[in-house]
Amino acid sequence: MRTGTRKSSAMIDREEVLKALKEVCDPEIPLNLVDLGLVRDVSCENDTVHIDMTLTTPKCPLEDYIVKCVKKKIKEKFPDVKSVDINLSFEEVWRPEVHISEEGKEKLRALGWDI
């Protein structure tokens, strides 16, 4: 019998993780991390979820908070996951006009943002 929407690590795939990450919003910009273009790659291996991501700026004062929120969401959605490995990279500078999804840009425009 199936209970709830939680998945075991054996059943996790990239799309499910991305869907979960769409529930994590940036604390300053009213968009989720995926539509903001902060999540660069996701992979699942055994009982570990690997997430490559960036932030809107290096040395972001909210880095610890955002990382904590991402880990909490993954563990909440996938309780069998033993480890959430987050790699923050700033090699490619985040630029809103390039990295925010079209859906995200539309949401921001609807809120009066000039993007």
Buried (B, 14 or more C-beta within 10 A) or exposed (E): EEEEEEBEBEEBEEEBBBEBBBEBBBEEBEBBBBBBBBBBEBEBEEBBBBBBBBBBEEEBEBEEEBBEBBBEBBBEBBEEBEBBEBEBEEEEEBEBEEBBBEEBBEBBEEEEBEE
